[in-house]
Amino acid sequence: MVQNLTQQDIDHLKGLVGNSYAEGVGNRDAYYSYLEERGYQYGGLAGGVVREDSLSGRIANAFLAETAAQSGNAINLSTSLEISYDLMVADLNARAAMVAANGYAGLLDAEVHYENHKDVFSEPDYGLGIENWTAAEPLEYYIENYDALGFDNPTQAANEAMAYMMSLDTVAEFFQFQFAVGRMIDFQGATLSSRAELARWQLISQNVALEHAGYIASGTGTPFNTNCFKSDTPIQIWPLDPSIKPRADGTYDEQLVLSKVWEKPICEIRVGDLVVSYDDKDGNLKPGRVLRTFRNEATHILDFWGTGVTPGHAYLCADGVFKDQHVPLMDILRTDGAIMLDDGTLIRAAINCEVGSPEDQFVLAVVGEKQPNGRVKISEARKIRVGTRIILRDGQDTSLLELITANGGQVTNDGLVQTSDGRKLPFRWELSEHLPAPEDYILQCSDVTLEAIYAAGEWESIGTKLSAPLAGQDAPAIDVALGSRPVPNIPPAFADHPDAPAQRSTKVATPFLS
C-alpha cells in the first residue's frame, strides 16, 4: 500500500540528494529504496536501473546506450551517473512540489515521469531526447490513442501503461509490449508495419540491448562488470578442454578449471567469448558468455597491486566491516577489509597479503617527539598491520615487517617489537606526523588523493558507505561539497599506457525545490 509522503519524508529525501552531484550521486539507491519501502513501485523500477540488478533496469540502460549510439552519441559511465543523478533531482522536485501544494504527496502521474526524463535527457550536456527513454514510446502511444484504447483521458491511459510496464520482468514480455504499442495492430496479432521495422526491433531487442547492459553474464546473471578496469587488465578465459564438464549438480571441478584457464587483456575481449565467472547463488565458478563490451573514461584510476581499476568499482568484501557486502574498492581499502581471489583465498586489500599470514598481524605503532631524557612524547598511537607497505624518502618500497627484521627486531604475539637486547617496544613511526591509513600506499602508488576521489564521486551503482575525508593541510584545495572535478590522475606504473584517463568537464548540480 502506498504511503503518502509528508514534508518530513521530503526533508529526508533532500538529505539523500544533497546540494550537489558529489553529495548525492552515491545515495541514488537509498533514495529509490526509501520510496519503494513506502509502496512506490516506481522506486523499485528506478532502483533496478541504478543498481542494474533487475532485468528491466539492465534493459533501460541498454536501450539508452544503444539508441544514443545509433545517433552517434556514446554514453560513458560518467555521463550515465550524471543523468541518473539529475533524474533523482527531478523526481524530488516533483514530489516536493506536490507536498507544497497539497500538504502530502502520493503517486506521481506517468506524465510527470515522462516530462522529467524529457527535461533531463534534453539538457545540452547530454545531447539526448525523450526517444532515448525506454518507456517513452509506449507512453506516447497510450496518450495519443487513449480514447480508442478505452480510457477516459490521457493521464489515465499513461498511468495504466506505466503500471503495466513496471510489472514486466522478462525480456520477452517487455519487448512484446514494446511491439504491441505503436508497432503492432493488436497485442496478440503481432503484425509490424513492415519487414524493415521487424528487423530493426529484433536487432535492438535480441542482439543489442543486453549486450549494452554493461556486464559479462551467463543467462540473467551479472557476475562481472567491465566498465571499471584498464584496457590491459587480464581476464581469465574459460578453458575449452573437453575434459571440463559440469557435474550432475551443474557445478565444475574448480581446481581443474583454474589449472587450464588462460588470460587475455580486457581490451581484446569480444562479444561471445567465454570467461570465468561466478554463480550469483552459490559462488561456484561457471562459464560466462560476454554479452557486451564497453570503453569508458574515468576521472581516476587506482594502481591496485598492478591492476588498473576505478576507486568506485564494487568488490565483494570478504573480511572486515563490510564483510559479505558489495562495496566500492575504496571502502574496502579505508576499512582495512579483504577481497577473495578466484581460488577462495582471502587477501587483505591494503597490503596484498593473505588474511591470517604473518604480514597480516598487528603491531602497536606510535608517533611522537623524542625528549631530552630519551623518552618519546607520544602524539598518536594505533595498531597497524606489519605488512603495511611504505615508500621511503629514497624511493625504496618496503614494509614495516621488512624494516623491523632488517634492524634485528621481531614482532611478538602481543603486537610489540622485540629488539636484539630483549626489550619489547612499540614501533616508532618517523616518516610523517601521522600514522599511515590502510589506503595510503595504494593512493601514493596511484598518484591521487582521497579528497580528489570523493570530489569526483564516481561510485558506480553502489555508493560509498563512508564519509568524505576532511582535507588535511597538505591536501589540494578541493571543495567536495560543491562537486569539484579534479584533473585525472595517471598512476606512474601506467603513465605510458594509451588508456590513461582524460580530463572531463565539470557538472553543476541541478537545484531542487526548497
C-alpha positions in Angstrom: 0.0 0.0 0.0 1.3 3.4 -0.9 2.1 5.7 2.0 1.6 9.4 1.3 4.8 11.4 1.7 4.9 14.3 4.2 7.3 17.2 4.5 9.4 15.1 6.9 9.8 12.5 4.1 10.8 15.2 1.6 13.4 16.5 4.1 14.8 13.1 4.4 15.0 12.7 0.6 16.6 16.1 0.2 19.3 14.9 2.6 20.0 12.0 0.3 20.0 14.1 -2.8 22.3 16.7 -1.2 23.2 20.0 -2.6 25.5 18.7 -5.4 26.3 15.8 -7.6 29.2 14.8 -5.4 27.0 14.7 -2.3 24.1 12.8 -3.8 25.2 10.5 -6.6 26.1 7.8 -4.2 22.7 7.9 -2.5 20.6 7.1 -5.5 19.9 3.5 -4.4 19.0 4.7 -0.9 16.7 7.4 -2.4 14.7 4.9 -4.5 14.7 2.2 -1.8 13.1 4.7 0.6 10.3 5.2 -2.0 9.9 1.5 -2.6 9.7 0.8 1.1 6.7 3.1 1.2 4.9 1.3 -1.5 6.0 3.3 -4.6 6.5 0.9 -7.4 8.5 3.5 -9.3 11.1 3.3 -6.6 11.7 -0.3 -7.3 11.8 0.3 -11.0 14.2 3.2 -10.8 16.3 1.4 -8.2 16.7 -1.5 -10.5 18.1 0.9 -13.1 20.5 2.4 -10.6 21.8 -1.0 -9.3 21.4 -2.9 -12.6 20.2 -5.8 -10.5 16.9 -6.2 -12.4 16.2 -7.2 -15.9 14.1 -4.1 -16.5 16.9 -2.0 -15.1 19.5 -3.5 -17.4 17.2 -3.1 -20.4 16.6 0.5 -19.6 20.4 1.2 -19.5 20.9 -0.9 -22.6 18.2 0.9 -24.5 19.6 4.3 -23.6 23.2 3.3 -24.7 22.0 1.7 -27.9 19.7 4.4 -29.1 22.2 7.1 -28.2 24.9 5.2 -30.1 22.7 4.9 -33.2 22.7 8.7 -33.3 26.4 9.0 -32.8 26.3 9.8 -29.1 28.4 7.5 -26.9 27.3 7.4 -23.2 30.1 6.7 -20.9 30.0 5.8 -17.2 30.5 9.4 -16.0 27.7 10.7 -18.2 25.3 8.0 -17.2 25.9 8.7 -13.5 25.2 12.4 -14.1 22.0 11.7 -15.9 20.9 9.3 -13.1 21.6 12.0 -10.5 19.7 14.6 -12.4 16.7 12.3 -12.8 16.7 11.8 -9.0 16.7 15.6 -8.5 13.8 16.0 -10.9 11.9 13.2 -9.1 12.5 15.0 -5.8 11.4 18.4 -7.2 8.1 16.9 -8.4 7.3 15.2 -5.1 8.3 18.3 -3.1 6.1 20.5 -5.3 3.2 18.1 -4.6 3.7 18.3 -0.9 4.0 22.1 -1.1 0.7 22.3 -2.9 -1.3 19.7 -1.1 0.4 19.0 2.2 1.3 15.5 1.1 2.4 13.6 -2.0 1.0 10.4 -3.4 1.8 8.7 -6.7 3.3 10.8 -9.4 1.4 10.6 -12.7 3.2 8.8 -15.6 3.2 12.1 -17.5 5.4 13.6 -14.7 7.9 10.9 -15.1 7.8 11.4 -18.8 8.4 15.2 -18.5 11.2 14.6 -16.0 13.0 12.3 -18.4 12.3 14.6 -21.3 13.8 17.6 -19.5 16.9 15.8 -18.2 17.7 13.9 -21.5 17.3 17.2 -23.4 20.0 19.0 -21.4 22.7 20.3 -23.8 25.4 18.4 -21.9 23.8 15.1 -22.8 22.5 15.6 -26.3 19.7 13.1 -25.9 16.0 13.2 -26.3 12.9 11.6 -24.8 13.2 8.9 -27.5 16.2 7.5 -25.6 13.9 6.6 -22.6 12.6 3.0 -22.8 9.1 3.9 -21.7 8.7 6.9 -24.0 7.1 5.2 -27.0 4.6 3.1 -25.1 3.5 6.1 -23.0 3.2 8.3 -26.1 1.1 5.7 -27.9 -1.3 5.3 -25.0 -1.6 9.1 -24.5 -2.3 9.7 -28.2 -4.8 6.9 -28.5 -6.4 6.9 -25.1 -9.9 7.1 -26.4 -9.6 4.2 -28.8 -7.9 2.2 -26.0 -10.9 2.8 -23.8 -9.6 5.3 -21.3 -11.3 8.4 -20.1 -8.3 10.7 -20.5 -4.6 10.7 -21.5 -3.4 10.7 -17.9 -5.4 7.6 -17.0 -4.0 5.9 -20.1 -0.4 6.8 -19.4 -0.7 5.7 -15.8 -2.1 2.3 -16.9 0.7 1.9 -19.4 3.3 2.8 -16.8 1.9 0.4 -14.2 1.9 -2.4 -16.7 5.5 -1.8 -17.8 6.6 -1.8 -14.1 5.0 -5.3 -13.8 7.0 -6.9 -16.6 10.1 -8.9 -15.6 11.2 -10.8 -18.7 12.8 -9.7 -21.9 10.1 -11.4 -24.0 7.3 -9.7 -22.0 8.9 -6.3 -22.2 9.6 -6.3 -25.9 6.3 -7.9 -26.7 4.8 -4.8 -25.0 7.1 -2.6 -27.0 6.0 -4.2 -30.2 2.4 -4.0 -29.2 2.2 -0.3 -28.8 2.8 1.8 -31.9 4.3 -1.1 -33.8 1.6 -3.8 -33.8 -2.1 -3.8 -34.8 -3.0 -5.6 -31.6 -1.2 -7.2 -28.6 -1.8 -10.8 -29.8 -1.6 -10.3 -33.6 2.0 -9.2 -33.8 1.9 -7.6 -37.2 4.5 -4.9 -37.7 4.2 -2.1 -40.3 7.0 -3.5 -42.4 9.7 -6.2 -42.6 12.2 -3.4 -42.0 10.5 -2.4 -38.8 10.5 -6.0 -37.7 14.2 -6.4 -38.5 15.1 -3.2 -36.7 13.3 -4.1 -33.5 14.6 -7.6 -33.5 18.1 -6.2 -33.7 17.6 -3.9 -30.8 15.8 -6.4 -28.6 17.7 -9.6 -29.3 21.2 -8.7 -30.4 21.9 -5.3 -28.9 20.0 -4.5 -25.8 21.5 -6.8 -23.3 24.9 -6.5 -24.9 24.9 -2.9 -23.8 23.8 -3.7 -20.2 27.4 -3.4 -19.1 28.1 -7.0 -18.0 29.8 -10.2 -18.8 27.0 -12.5 -18.0 25.6 -16.0 -18.3 21.8 -16.2 -18.6 20.4 -13.4 -16.4 23.4 -13.3 -14.1 25.6 -10.3 -13.8 28.9 -11.6 -12.4 31.4 -9.2 -13.8 31.1 -5.5 -14.7 33.6 -4.5 -17.4 33.4 -0.7 -17.1 35.9 -0.2 -14.4 39.2 -1.8 -15.4 42.2 -0.6 -17.5 42.3 -1.9 -21.0 45.2 -4.2 -20.4 43.7 -5.9 -17.3 44.0 -9.7 -17.8 40.7 -11.6 -18.0 40.5 -15.3 -17.3 39.2 -17.2 -20.3 37.1 -20.4 -19.8 39.1 -23.4 -21.0 37.8 -25.3 -24.0 39.3 -28.6 -22.8 36.6 -31.2 -23.5 37.5 -32.9 -20.2 36.0 -30.0 -18.3 32.3 -30.9 -17.9 29.7 -30.0 -15.3 29.0 -32.5 -12.6 25.5 -33.9 -12.1 24.6 -30.9 -9.9 25.8 -28.5 -12.5 29.0 -27.4 -10.7 32.5 -27.7 -12.1 35.8 -29.0 -10.6 37.2 -25.6 -9.8 40.8 -26.8 -9.4 40.7 -28.4 -12.8 39.2 -25.3 -14.3 41.7 -22.9 -12.8 44.6 -25.2 -13.9 43.6 -24.8 -17.5 42.4 -21.2 -17.8 44.3 -18.7 -19.9 44.2 -14.9 -20.0 43.9 -12.1 -22.5 43.6 -8.3 -22.0 40.2 -7.0 -21.4 40.6 -4.7 -24.5 40.7 -7.9 -26.6 37.6 -9.4 -25.2 34.9 -9.8 -27.8 31.2 -10.5 -27.6 30.7 -14.2 -27.5 33.9 -15.0 -25.6 33.6 -17.4 -22.7 35.2 -16.1 -19.5 35.5 -17.4 -15.9 32.5 -16.1 -13.9 30.7 -16.9 -10.8 27.2 -18.2 -10.0 25.4 -15.5 -8.1 23.6 -18.0 -5.9 26.4 -20.3 -4.7 29.6 -18.6 -5.7 30.8 -21.5 -7.8 32.8 -21.0 -10.9 31.0 -21.3 -14.2 31.5 -20.2 -17.8 30.0 -16.8 -18.6 29.5 -15.6 -22.2 30.4 -12.0 -22.9 27.3 -10.1 -24.0 28.7 -6.7 -24.3 32.0 -4.7 -24.4 32.4 -1.1 -23.4 35.1 1.5 -23.2 34.9 4.1 -20.5 36.8 7.2 -19.5 37.0 7.7 -15.7 38.5 10.5 -13.7 40.7 8.3 -11.5 42.5 5.0 -11.8 44.0 3.1 -8.9 47.1 1.0 -9.2 45.6 -1.8 -7.2 48.6 -4.1 -7.0 49.2 -3.9 -10.7 45.6 -3.9 -11.8 44.2 -0.6 -13.0 40.7 -0.2 -11.5 38.4 2.7 -10.7 38.1 3.6 -7.0 34.3 3.2 -7.2 34.3 -0.4 -8.6 32.3 -2.7 -6.3 34.0 -5.7 -4.9 32.6 -8.4 -2.6 34.2 -7.6 0.8 35.4 -10.9 2.2 36.5 -9.7 5.6 36.1 -6.6 7.7 33.5 -4.0 8.4 31.6 -4.7 5.2 32.0 -8.5 5.1 29.7 -10.2 2.6 28.6 -6.9 1.1 29.4 -5.4 -2.3 31.0 -2.0 -1.7 33.4 0.2 -3.6 37.1 -0.8 -3.5 37.9 2.5 -1.8 35.6 1.5 1.1 37.4 -1.9 1.5 40.8 -0.2 1.5 39.8 2.5 4.0 38.3 -0.1 6.4 41.2 -2.5 6.1 39.0 -5.1 4.5 39.8 -8.1 2.3 38.8 -9.4 -1.1 38.6 -13.0 -2.3 40.6 -14.5 -5.2 39.1 -17.0 -7.6 40.6 -19.9 -5.6 38.9 -18.7 -2.4 42.0 -17.2 -0.8 41.3 -14.1 1.2 43.7 -11.2 0.6 44.0 -8.1 2.8 43.3 -5.4 0.2 45.6 -2.7 1.6 48.7 -4.9 2.0 48.2 -7.6 -0.7 48.9 -10.4 1.8 46.8 -13.4 2.8 44.4 -12.9 5.7 46.0 -14.6 8.7 49.5 -14.6 7.4 52.4 -13.1 9.4 52.2 -9.9 7.4 48.5 -9.6 8.4 49.2 -9.4 12.2 49.1 -6.1 14.0 51.9 -4.1 15.7 51.4 -1.2 18.0 52.9 1.9 16.3 53.4 5.4 17.8 54.3 8.9 16.6 56.0 11.3 18.9 59.0 13.6 19.6 62.0 12.3 21.4 62.6 14.2 24.7 66.0 15.2 26.2 65.6 12.4 28.7 65.4 9.8 25.9 61.7 9.1 26.2 59.2 9.7 23.4 56.3 12.0 23.9 53.5 10.2 22.1 51.1 12.2 19.9 49.4 9.2 18.2 49.3 5.5 18.8 47.4 2.8 16.9 47.7 -0.8 15.8 48.7 -1.2 12.2 49.4 -4.3 10.1 53.1 -5.2 9.9 52.6 -5.9 6.2 51.8 -2.2 5.6 53.9 -1.1 2.7 55.6 2.3 2.6 57.8 4.2 0.2 60.8 5.7 1.9 62.3 9.1 1.1 64.9 7.5 -1.1 62.2 5.8 -3.1 62.7 2.3 -1.6 59.5 0.3 -1.5 59.4 -1.8 1.7 57.1 -2.9 4.6 57.0 -2.4 8.3 57.9 -6.1 8.8 60.9 -5.8 6.5 62.1 -2.7 8.3 61.7 -4.4 11.7 63.5 -7.6 10.5 66.3 -5.6 8.9 67.0 -3.8 12.2 67.3 -7.1 14.2 63.8 -7.0 15.7 60.9 -9.3 15.6 57.1 -8.9 16.1 55.8 -10.6 19.3 52.5 -12.3 19.7 51.3 -9.3 21.8 51.9 -6.9 18.9 55.2 -5.3 20.0 58.7 -5.2 18.6 61.2 -7.2 20.5 64.7 -5.7 20.0 68.0 -7.5 20.0 68.5 -6.7 23.7 65.2 -8.3 24.6 63.2 -5.2 25.2 59.6 -5.0 23.9 58.6 -1.7 22.4 56.1 -0.2 20.1 57.2 0.5 16.6 58.1 4.2 16.3 56.9 5.8 13.1 59.1 8.6 11.9 58.2 9.1 8.2 55.4 11.6 8.8 53.5 13.4 11.5 50.7 10.8 11.4 50.5 7.0 11.3 49.6 5.7 7.8 46.0 4.9 7.0 45.3 1.5 5.3 44.6 3.2 1.9 47.7 5.4 1.9 50.0 3.1 0.0 47.6 2.5 -2.9 46.8 6.2 -3.1 50.5 7.0 -3.2 51.2 4.5 -5.9 48.3 5.8 -7.8 49.3 9.5 -7.5 45.9 10.5 -6.3 44.4 11.8 -3.0 41.3 10.6 -1.2 39.9 14.1 -1.3 40.1 14.1 -5.1 38.4 10.7 -5.4 35.5 11.9 -3.2 35.2 15.1 -5.2 34.8 13.2 -8.4 32.2 11.0 -6.8 32.3 8.1 -9.4 30.9 5.3 -7.3 29.1 3.2 -10.0 25.7 2.0 -8.8 26.8 1.2 -5.3 27.7 4.4 -3.5 30.4 4.8 -0.8 29.2 3.9 2.7 31.9 6.2 4.2 32.0 9.9 4.8 34.2 12.1 2.6 37.5 12.9 4.3 38.4 16.3 5.7 41.1 17.8 3.7 44.4 17.9 5.5 46.9 20.7 5.4 48.9 19.0 2.7 45.9 18.1 0.6 44.9 20.0 -2.5 42.1 22.6 -2.1 39.1 20.6 -3.3 35.6 21.5 -2.2 33.9 18.1 -2.0 30.5 19.6 -1.2 30.4 21.6 -4.4 31.3 18.6 -6.6 34.6 20.0 -7.9 36.1 17.9 -10.7 39.8 17.4 -10.1 42.1 16.6 -13.0 42.5 12.8 -13.8 45.4 11.0 -12.2 47.9 8.8 -14.0 49.5 6.2 -11.8 53.2 6.2 -12.5 53.2 2.5 -13.4 50.6 3.2 -16.1 51.9 6.5 -17.3 52.9 5.3 -20.8 49.7 3.4 -21.5 47.4 4.7 -24.2 44.3 4.4 -22.0 45.4 6.9 -19.4 42.4 8.9 -18.2 41.5 12.2 -19.9 40.1 15.3 -18.2 36.3 15.9 -18.5 34.1 18.9 -17.9 32.6 20.0 -14.6 29.0 19.0 -13.9 27.0 21.5 -11.8 24.1 20.0 -9.8 20.5 20.9 -10.7 18.9 22.6 -7.6 15.8 21.1 -6.1 12.7 22.9 -4.8 13.1 24.4 -1.3 
